[in-house]
Amino acid sequence: MLVKVRAFASIREILGRELELDLRAGSTLEELLEGLASTNRRFKEAAFEESGQLRDWVQIMINRKMIDPLQALEAELHEGDEIAIFPPVAGG
């Protein structure tokens, strides 16, 4: 199944603006994030603690709805889903 990953701010510098990934049916958000981390060391360092836990500042949207990634990592993804990944954002 194909899903789209959109990255913003400093995460965009690491992953690029947009990726289209072909995942197995039934894949979860956690599997998607771990897959990105396993193929991109800079993303792993930016998004994950040394313990392997997702950093608490990482913000994620699935289909334009903000989710709590620390509680929703087991969310099952579906064909055509759009996942947006944001680093911390500060105003000024």
Buried (B, 14 or more C-beta within 10 A) or exposed (E): BEBEBBBBEEBBEBBEEEEEBEBEEEBBBBBBBBEBBEEBEEBBEBBBEEEEEBBEEBBBBBEEEEBEBEEEBEBEBBEEBBBBBBBEEEEE
